[in-house]
């Protein structure tokens, strides 16, 4: 292998040596950058060449003479030059291309290993989002939120009361899970996070990619492939692929500062304030197309809460002796709370938006090392500190509180420190007539937890109030070697591509300090008189009677709000996968194209899989094109799903439950017959058409996706310690107690699902008056259904409704909008531009296991508005609002709101529930 590798590098370098024949060479560029993949050809049937990633080309001519040389590239006006060349002569001929209207936005590289093409010519649907353009006008600042309001098939929202998920927004494509969409950067696989979404959010039980870790200033555009692509790109690409193209501008400085906050009916003036500062600068490293582009960002957002006053019992007052020994007593009055300087609003969590601050640095670079070879590298680092809250622990919750430390109760804080690192390096060029690309991509995510403003009640007054609660790490290293070649002779051209991949993954669970997770075994002691009635004992302040609890009841162990990770959960697991893949694109005619792809992959922990894809396109004319695709796919269970274990406080239908998650190979899993995880498999088909009517462009695509053995996060299983319980139930009960848990959950291949949908995208661009109007309309209809029975283990027969509880079923089928539509108008005239967008978020259902609380949340229309003014060519001011009409989701039923007053759905992500957001942005370009 070493000999072959060094031979490739030597071959790439030797290609810098010139030819003895007549040769022209040069650079193809536009107003701001060199152009990759442009075609340089001699008119007639002469030789052709393509520009490399530095925009350079070399064309060998058969003899001396006069030739017409043409350059073409999608989205640009073709250009020709006539040259005369002598024997044994080499000339430098550069080309400068002008953009052709707005079609440049539609050139994509995703979905094929052939040359770039317009998204109207691809055999599968690909959306192109020009981040550098749209971020000048819109109110959203994070990548997930930008795509949520721009791409109809994409769903994401800021979560609340979901522990670490409050700081890493899960995302969905076509209504499927976050782990069923693959994310690439510059065409290279991006690592996932270390976090598992376990607390009843979108993508429950899944592991996604934190796209918000990538600063928007570093992004040129985003390509969204809306089709199954596991046969091309590997595991996780069942729903599609998102390819983030990094900025490669040079000799250009851009900077912006955005600020805003919420001003709706629930805001006290301005809350949830956000600030984001971005900067990007690129420098040319040489005159051969080398560059280094640097980006940085700083982000800050503050708390915003949307709750009603606490409705549960706060204190239990025993001043009325006739109530003894009633366990609940009488709740303290509002007047008494006011006398103490408190109100019921002091006893609710921050439900809405967590506090977050951090920054990121990214780079993208290319260094030519030969005429047809270059070294490239990109990557970055992101750090975020987040603070969210759990549910308030009231003074009456004796077993979870210590009256000496917190006589009035406490609101636990879940503090996360997330570090995300990535680095990719490679060399690409030509070996003979083959294009080659050898790369290595490394990514790592570390999330550490701290529980603040809390207590370990079982430690009594010796308990600290903050805890180092442990954390998670995930690292991924991917090595690729790719080759491709276009054969002009057969048919109208055949593109052949193949490659190899090796991927290494490592997952760690790091325990917290002992006091964050241990139960020290102390119990409540309540004095009683001779008749068995409680003896009143004053609290440390001498003015609130001791609250009632059964004598001898155990104190809760571990940090309240986010129990630390137990030493028994220590995990360090790794795996390898190797893959070989091929892709052949047949151009039978200029109108008819067929693309066939296949991929073999072997995982060290669960075996091999082979998948294929067939896509075709027939172009009837420049106006109308039909396309279709069929593929099989797979998703390997993540290491997180195989080995994750923890105990967390979960809010289930109005109650706080200490829920334990146990690994797939744990003793409890064996007792319940939970089988070993295996891969998910899929079959998908899609068909549609595109139409280019000049100013109006249309794409319509329908799809069907069947996923078998989908991995779910089960419902809550409990043990039983009663005298009549079985030995199995008693062992489960004791194992749960050792884990400070009252219930057990697992990952299992439990269901088959079918997803059907239709995507429609229209764009229109025209001159209007003295300005220019751009209009975009996009709509998606999607429906996911669980088909067939739940694959419960034989030992759990009859408990399928626990294996897959109703709340989990809703999270799979009905938590993302079945219909989502947006229409956008952007008008520019002189120094002014105006922006208006209406997005319809269709109905969703609130996840619940209580039939009386089942609720369909009706659809809503959200309106964004913005206006910008260019003071100079370099300085622009934009002001506007998201949700300018202050629209909220439908309020939850009283039973779903619970005692803490969760007024709006925090688990069903339509568009958020924080209300009107106003912003201003100052942008500088030099």
N, C-alpha and C positions, 0 to 999 in steps of 0.2 A: 504493500500500500504506500509506503514512503517513497519508493521509486516512482510509482505512478503520479503521486502528488507533486514531487519535485519536477517531474517531466511536464506536467501541466503548467506550473509556474514558469519554467524555462521557456516553454512554447509561447506563453502569453508575452513574455518579455522580448523574445526574438522577433516578434511580429513588428516591432518598432523599426526594423531594418527596411530600408526602401527597396523598391523593385527597379529592375533595369529597363522596364518598359515605359511607355508614355503614361504619366500619372497626373491626375489632378486631385487635390486634397484641400480641405478647408473646414469651415465652421458654419453651421446653420443656426440662426438665432432670431429672436423677435425683439420687441422693444425693451425687454427686461432680463432675458435669460436665453441660454442655448436650448435647442430643441432636441429631445431624444426621440429616436424612431422615425425621423423624417426620411422620405425616399428620394434619393438622388439618382437620376437616370439619364442615359443618352437617348434622345428622341429616336423613334423608330423601334427597332428590336435590339438596341444596344445594351450594354451591361448596366447593372443597377447596384446600388449600395445603400445601406442605411446608416444613419448617424448613431453614434454610441452615446453613452450617458453623459459625455462631455460635449455632445453636439457636433462631434467631428466625424468626417467621412473620408474615404479614400477610394478613388475610382480608377481602374486601369483601362486604358484605351488600346484597341488592337493595333493602331498604326498612327502615324502623323497625319494631320489634316485639320479640317474645320468641323466642329460639332456643336449641336444645340443641347445644352444641359438644362434639365428641368428639375425642380424641387417641389414636392407635394407633401402636405401633412394635414390631417383632418382638423378642421377649425380654422385653417389659414388659406389665404389666397395663394394659388400656385405662382411660381416665378421661374422664368427662363433666362439663360444667358448663352450667348454664342461666343465660343472661344476657338482660337487656332493654336495648335500645339505641334512642336517639332519632334524629330526623332530623339529618343532617349531624354526627353524633357519632362520636368516636373513643375507644375504650376499650382499656385495657391489661389483658389476661387471661393470666396465666402458668399453666403446668401443671407439676406435679411427679409423675413416674411412678415406680412401684416395679417392681423386677425380677421377672420371672415365673420362679420356680425357678432353674435353672441354664441356661436356654436362651439367656441373653445371650451366652454364649461362642460360639454358633453363628451369629451374624449376620455376613455377609460382604458385601464390595463388589466382590470380584474376580470376573472372568469375565463381567461384564455392565456396560453403561453405563446401566442402568436403576437403580431404587431398590434399596437394600440388601435382602437377603432371607436367610432361614435357609439354612444349608448343606444342609438336608434338602429344600429347595424348588428348588435350583439345577439347571439342565439338565446340568451337568457337575460332577464331584466336586471339592469344595474342603474341605481340612482347616483347622481353626482351632486354633492353639496359643496359649493364654493365657500369654505369657511372664511377665507380672507376677505371676501366681498360682503357676506351677509352680517358678519359680526359688527360692521360699522353702524348698523341701523337697529338691530333687534335688542330687546331688553335682557335676554338670557346670556349668561356669561360662561357657564360650564358646558362641556361638550355634550353630556347626556341630555341636558335641558334644551340645548339648541336643536338636537336631532329629534327630541320629543315633539317639538312644535313645527318642525320642517318636514320630517319623513313620516308619513302616515303609518307605515308598517312597523315603526319603532316606538316602543313605550318605555318610559322611565319616569320616576318621580322621587322626590326627597321623602324618605320614610321617617316614621316617628315611633318611639317606644319599641324599637327593634334592636337594642344594644348596638353592636358595631355596625349593623346595616344602616343606622342613622347617618353614618359618615361615608358610606360607599353605596351609591345608588345602584340597585340592580336594574338591568335593562332586558327588554324582550324584543324579539323580531318575529313578526307574524304570530304573536300570541304564545310563542313557545318559551322555554326557559332560558335564563341567562347563560347556562352552560351548553345550550344548543346553537349558539351563534359563535363563530370563530372571529377573533379580532387579529388583524395584521397591521404592522407598521412598515411602510415601504415594501410591502409584499412579504414580510417576514413575520413569523408567528409571535404574537404577544403573549406573555405569561398571564395567568389568572392571579387573583388575590389569594391571600392565606385565609380569608374569612369564609365561613359557611353561613348562608342565610337560613337561620333556624327559627326565627320568631314571627311566623305568620305573615310574612311580607310576600310581595311578588317574587317568584322564583324560590319559594320555600324549599329548603333542602339542597339548593344548587350552589355552585361556585362560579361567579362571573369574572369579567375583566373590568378593572377600574379604569375606564376611559377618561374620567375626570382627572386622573393623575397626569394627563398630557396637556400642557398649556395650549390654549387656543392660538396663541401667537406663534406657536411652532408649526401649525397645521396649514397646509395650502388648500387641500380639499379632502373630502371623505367620499369614498365609493362604497355603496351598499349593494351587494349582490343578493337579490331576493330569490334564491333558489338553492336546493340542496347541492352541496359541493364537497362532501366528504371524500368522494373518489378523486378529487383534485387536490384538496388541501388537508385532508385528514380529519381526525376526531374533532368533534364540537361543531362541525359545519352543516348540521342537519337542517337548520332553519335558514342558513345563509352565511355570508362573510361580510365583515366590515373592514375595509382597507383604508388606513389613515396615511395619506401622503404628506410628508413633512415639507416645510418651506425650503426652497433652494434659491431665494432671491439673493443677489449680491449688490454691493454698493448702494444699499438702501436701508435707511433706519425708519422703523415704524414703532410708535409708542402710543399707548392709550391708558386712560384712567377712567374707570366707571364707578359710579356710586349710586345707591338707591336704598329704598326701604318700603315697607308696607304701610298703606294709609287707608285701609278699609274700615268697615263699620266696627270690627272687633279690635282694631288697633287703638292704642292709647297714644294718639299723636302719630309718631313714626316708630315702628319697631322692625325687628328682623333686618337691621341695616347691613348692607353688603358693600364691600369695596374690593375692586380688582384692578391691579396695575399690570400692564403687559408691555414687553419691549422685545423687538426682534431686529437683528442686524446681521447682514451677510457681507463677507469680504472675499474677493477673488484671490486665490492663492497663486495663480500664474495665468499666463495668457493661453493656456491649453484647456480651459474649462474647469480647472480645479477651484473649489470654493469651500468656505466654512461658514455655516449659518448658525447663529446662536439665538436662543430665545429664553426669556425668563418671565416669571409671573409671581405676584403676591396676591393672596386671597384672604379675605376676612368676611365672615358672616356672623351675626349675633342671633340670640334666641328670639323666637317668636312663638307664642302659645295661643291656642284657640280652645279654651275650656270654659265650662260653667263652674260655679262654686261647688265645692265638695258636698255631697249629699249623704254621706254615711255618718255613722257615729264616730265622734272624735275622742271624747272622754266618756267614761261611764261614772255617773254620779250616784253615790250611795247615801246622800243626805236624807232620803226617804226610807226609813227602816222597814216600812211595810212591804217593800219590794224584795227583801231578802228571802231566799237566796237566789232570786232571778239572775241568771248569768249575765244578761245584757244590761241591766240597770237602766238608767235614764241618761240620754245624751245631754251634754252641756248646752246651755242656751246660747243663742247668738248674742244676747245682751252680755252674758258672762264673758264670751270671747272678746267682745268689744272692750270690756273693762280691762282685759289683759292685753289690749292693743293688737288683737288678731281678728281675722275674719275667715270664713270658710274658703275663700279664694287662696288663702295661704297654704292650703292642704292639698293642692292639685299639682300634678307634674307638668312640665313644659311639653305640651303635645302640639307639635307643629313643625318647628325647625330647630335643630340643634345648633350649638355654637361651633364654629370651625375656623381655623386659621392655618395658613401654611404657604409654601412657595415651591416653585419648580424651576429647574434649569434643564434645557434640552439643546442638543446640537445635531446638525446634519452636515455631512462633508463628503467630498469626492476629491481624490488626488490622482490624476493620470500618471501612470508609470511607463507607458509605452504608447505607440500610435493607436493600438486597439486594445489597450488594457488599462484598468484603473482600479485603485483601492478605494473603497467607500467605508464609511463608519457613521453611526448615528446612535443616539441613546439619550439618557437623562436620569435625573433624580427628582423625586417629589417627596416632600415631608408635610404631613398634616397633623395638627393636634385638634381633637374634637372633644366636646363635652355635651353629653345628653343626660337626661334624667330618667330614673325609674319611677315607680309609684311611691307616693308619700306613705311613710310608716307613721300611723297616728299613735297618740299616747295610749289608746285602748288596746293596741296590738302588743300585748305584754311580752309574748314569746319572741317578738322580733325587735324589741326596743329595750333600752335601759333608761329608766326614768331619771337616774342621776346625771347621765350624760346628755340626754335629750328629753327633758321634762315635757316639752311641747311636740315631740315627734321630730321626724327629719325627712328630708328629701334626698335620697341617694343620688350621687352623680357617677356616671359611667364615662371615664376619660380614656380616650384612645390616642396612641401615638403611632402613626402609620408611616413607614418608610418604604418607598418604591424605587427600585433601581433597575436600569436596563442598559445594555450595551451590545451593539451588533457591529461586526466588522467582516468584510469580504473582499474578494477580488473577482472582477468580471472582465470579459473580453472575448476574443475569438481564438479557437484552436483549430487551425485549418479553416474549414468552412462552417464550423460549429460555434455558436455562441455558448459561452460557459459562465457559470456563476458558482463560486465556492464561498460559503458564508458560515459564520457561527454567531448565534444570538443567545445572550444570557439575560435572564430577568429574575428578580427577587422581590418579594413583598414580605414585610415584617409588620405585624400589628401587636402592640403591647397594650395591655389593659391595666388601668388603675381605678379602684373604686374609692370615691371620695365622699365626705359628709355621710359616713355610714357607721355601722357598728357590727361586731360579732357578738350577738346577745349572749351566747353561751360562755363568753369570757367575763360576764358581769361587768363591774366597773373597771376592770383591767383592760378592757377592749380599746384598741386604737380607733381613730375615726377615719383613717385612710389606709388603703391596702394596695400593695403591689400584687395584682391578681393574675399574672402570667400572660401568655400570648401565643401567637401562632406565626409560623414561618413557612413560606413556600418558595422554592427555587426551581428554575427550569433552564436547561441548556439544550439548544437545538442546532444541529449541524446539517447543512444542506449542500449537495453538489448537483447542479442542474445543467442540462445541455439542451439546445434547441437549434433547429436548422430549417430554413425554408427552401424547398426544392421547386424550382420554377417549371421544370420540364413536364412532369406528369400532370394531366388534366389542366386546370388553371392554377396549379400550385398546391403543394402539400407541405404543411408545417408539422414537423416531428419534434416532440419534446419528451425528455425523460429525466429522471433524477432519483436521488437517494437521500434519505433522512435518518438521522439518529437523534433521539430525544431522551434526555435524562431528567427525572423529576425527583424532588426531595420535599417531604412534608414533616414539619416538626410541631409538636405541642409542648410548650414550655410551662411548667407549673408555677403557680404563684407562691408567695410566702405562706408559711404554715397557718398563720392567723386568718388568712383570707378564705381558707376552705375548711379548716378543721372544726368539728363539733366537740367541745370540751366536756360535754356530758352533764352540765349543771341543769337543775330543774327549778321551776317556780315554787316558792314556799309561801303559802298564804295561811295566816293564822286563823284558827276557828275556835269558837267558844264551846261550852259543854253540849249545846244543842246542834253543833255542826254548822253554825252560821259563821260567815267571815267576820274576823276581827278587823276593824278599820285601822289602818296605819297611814299616817300622813306621809306625803312625798317630801323630798328634800326642801321644798319651799314651804311646807307646812300648810298648804291651803288647798290641795287637791287630794281627795281620798284615793287610796290605792285602788286601781282598777281590778276587777274580778278576773280570775282565771282558775281553772281546776287545780287543786293542790297537787303538786308533783308533775305538772305538765312540763315537757322538755323545752328548753330554749332552742331557737333556731341556730344552727351553726353556720359559719362562713359569713362573708361580708354581705350585708343586705343590699339588694339591688342588682349586684353582679357577683355571685359567689366566685371566689378564685378557683383556678384550675388545680385539681387535686394532684398530688405527687403520683398517684396511681395512673393518671392520665398521660404521664410522660411518654412522648412518641417521637420516633425518628425513623421514618420509613422512606424507601426509595424504590424506583423502578426505571426500566429502560424500555424504549420501543425503537424498532427499526422498520423502515418502510422503503419500498421501491414503487415508483409510479411512472406512468407513461401517458402521453396525450398526443393524438394524431388528428390534425384538422385537414379535411379534404375540401378543396375548392373545386367541385365538379364543373361548375361554370362560374361566371362572374356573379350569377344570381343565386346559385345553390351551394350551400356550405353545410358540411356535417362534421361534428367534433365528437370524437370518442375518447374516453379517459378511463383508466383503471388504476387501482392502488391496492397493493398488498402491505399489510402492517402486522407486526408481531409485537405483543406486549409481554414483558417478563412475568407479569402477575396474572394474566388471564387468557393468553393465547393469541391466535391469529385471526385475521379477517381479510376478506377480499371484497372490494366494491367497485362498481362501474357506473359510468354515466354516458349517455348518448344525447347530443343536442344537435338541432338542425335549424337552418334558416333559409327561407326562400324570399328573395327580393324581386317582387313583381315589377317594380319600377323604383325611381327615386322617391316616389310618394308613398308606396305601400310595401310592407314586409310582414311575412308570417314567421313565427318562431315557436319552437316546442322543445321540451327536454324531458328525459326520464332518467332516474338514478336510484341507486341504493346507497345507504349511508350507515354510519355507526357512530356511537359515542362511548368511549371507554369511561367507566366510572372513575371519578377523580380519586386521588389518594385521600383527599379530605373525606369523601363519602365512605371510603373503606375503613379509615382509622380515627375519624373524629370522635371524641368523647368529652363530655362536659356536663355541668349542672348549671342551669340558669333559671331565673325567675321569669315565668311566662304568664301573661294576662290572658286567661281563657274564660270568655263569656262572663266577665264580671268578677272573676276570682284570680288571685295570685297563686300560681302553682310552681313548686320547685321541681322542675322537669329535668330528668337525667337523659342524656344521649349516650348510647353505648355502642361501641364498635361492632362491626359485623361479625367478628370472631370472638366476642366476649362471652362470658359464662351465661349471662342473662339471655343473650341472643340464642345461645344453644338450647337453653331451657324452653324457649318459646318456638324453637324450630325455624328461626329466621335463616334462610339459605344464603350461601355465599353470593356476593354480587357478580353479575355478568354484564356484558356490554348491551347497550340499547342498539336496536337495529331499525332502519327506516327504509321506506320506499316513497318516492315522490315523483310526481309528474307536474308539468306546467305547460301552458300553451297561451299564445297571445299574438298581438300584432302591434306594429309601430307605423306611424304615418308622419311624414315630413311634408307639411303643406306650406313651407316657407316660413312665414312668421308664426305659424301655429304648428306645434309638434305634439303628437299624441302617442302614448303607450298604454296598452290594456293587456293585463296578464292574469290568468286564472291558475290556481294551483291546488294540489291535494297532497297531503303528507300523512303517511301512516307510520307511527312509531310503536314498536313492540318492546315489551319488557322495560318500560320507562321506570327510571329510578325515582322513588318518592321518599319523603320523610314521613314516617308513620305517625298515627295518633298516639294517645297516651295509654300505655298499659300499666296496670297496678298489680301489686302483690296482695297477700292476705295473711294476716297473722292470727286469725281467730282459731279457737281450739278445733273447729271442724274443718279448717282449711287443709288442702293437700300439702304434702312435703314440698312439692314444686312451688306452690304459691308462697309458702313460708320462706323458702330460700330466696325467691325473688324479692319478697318484702325485706328481708335482712340485707340483701345486696343493695337495694335501693337506699336503705337507711345508712349504710356505710358510705354511700355517695352523696349524702345530704339531700336525697331526692325522694319524692313521693310517687313519681311516675317514671316510665321508661319509654324512650323512642328510639327508632332505628332507621337505617336506610335499607330499602329493599326494592327489587324489581317487581313491582306490584300491579301495573296496569298497562293496557294498550290504549293509545289515543289516535284519533283522526282529526286533522286540521284541514279545513277547506276555506278558500278565500279568493278574492278578486281585488286587484290593484289597478287603479286608473290614474294616470298622470298626464296633465296637459300643461303646456307652457306657451306663452304668447309674448312676442316682443315687437314693438312698433314705435315709429315716431308719432308723437301726438303734440300738435301745436309746435311750439319751439323746444319741446322737451322730448323725453323718451319714456315710454311706459313698458314695464315688464310685469306680466301677470302669470301666476302659477296656481294651478288647482290640482289637488291630489286627494284621492279617496281610497280607503281600503275597507273591505268587508272581510271579516275572518271569524271562524267559529271552530273551537276545539271541543271535542267530545271524548269522554272515556267510553270505550267499546268493550263489551264482553265482561266477564266476572273479574273480581279482584283476585290476584294470585296469592292468596293467603297460604301460609304454611299449614300442613295437616293438623298440627297441634293447636292452631288457632281457628279451626273450622267453626263457623258460627259467630266469629268476632270480626268479620270483614268490615263492619262499620267502625271498628276501632283501628284496624289495619289502615284503612283509608276513611278517615272521618269526614263528615260533611264539609267542614271548613276547608280541609285539604282538597276535597273535590272541587269546591268553588274556586280555590286558588289556581287550579289547573284549567278549569273550564270557563270561568266567568269573571275573573278579576281584571282582565284587560278589556278595553272597549271593543265590542264586536264591530262597530263602525267608527271610523275616525276620518275626518275630512278637513282640509284646510284650503283656503283661497287667499292669495297674497297679491297685493298691488304695490309696486314700487315705481314712483314717478320722479324723474330728475329733470330739472329745468334750471339752467344757469348754475348759480351757486347753491341752489336749494334742492332738497329732495324730501319726499314724503313717503311714508311707509304705513300700510294698514294690512292687518292679517286677521282673519276670523278662522278659528279652529273649533270644529265640533267634536267633542269627546262623547262617544256613545255610552249607552247604559252599561253598568257593571253591577255585580252583586257583592254585598258585604259578607265576608267569610264568618260563619258562625256554626256552632253545633246545636243551637237551640232553635227549634222550629218556629217558636213564637217570635224570634228575633230576625228571621229571614227577611231580607229586604232588597228589592231591586232599586238601584240608584239611577234615576233618570239622567239622560244626556244633557249636556250644557254646551253653550257656545261661548268661547273666550275670545275677546278682542284685544289685539295689540296695536298700538299706535305710536308712531315716531316721526320726528321731523329733524332734518339736519341742515346745517348752513356751513359752507366753506368760507371762512374768513380770508384764507389765502389758498394756494394750491397745496400747502403743507399742513394747514390747521383747520380742523373741522369740529363743530360742536353739534351733538345730537341729544335731544331730550324726548321723553316719551313714557309709555306705560305698558306693562303687561296686565291683562285683565282690567282694562280701564273702567269697565262698568261694575266692578266689584262683585263678580258672580261667585257663588259658593256651591259646593255639591249639596245634594239633598241631605238634610239633617238625619242623623241616626235615630232609630227607635229608642225609646227610653231604656228598654232592657239592654240594648247594646252600648248605651252611654256609660252604664255602670255608675258607681258612687263618685268617680273622679270626673265626671262630666265630659267624656270624649264626644264632643258635639258633632264632629264630622268624621267620615271614614278615614282612618289612618292606615288601613291595610289594603284598600281598594284604590289603586293609583289612577284616577282619571286625569286630573290636572293640578292636584294640590288643593289646600283649603285655607290658604293664608290671606286671600283677597287681593285687592289692587296693589300693584307694585309700581312705583314711579322711579325713573332713573334719569341720569344724565351722563354723557360720555364725551370726553375730550380726546381727539385723535391727532397725532402728529406724524407726518411722513416727510422724510428728508432724503 
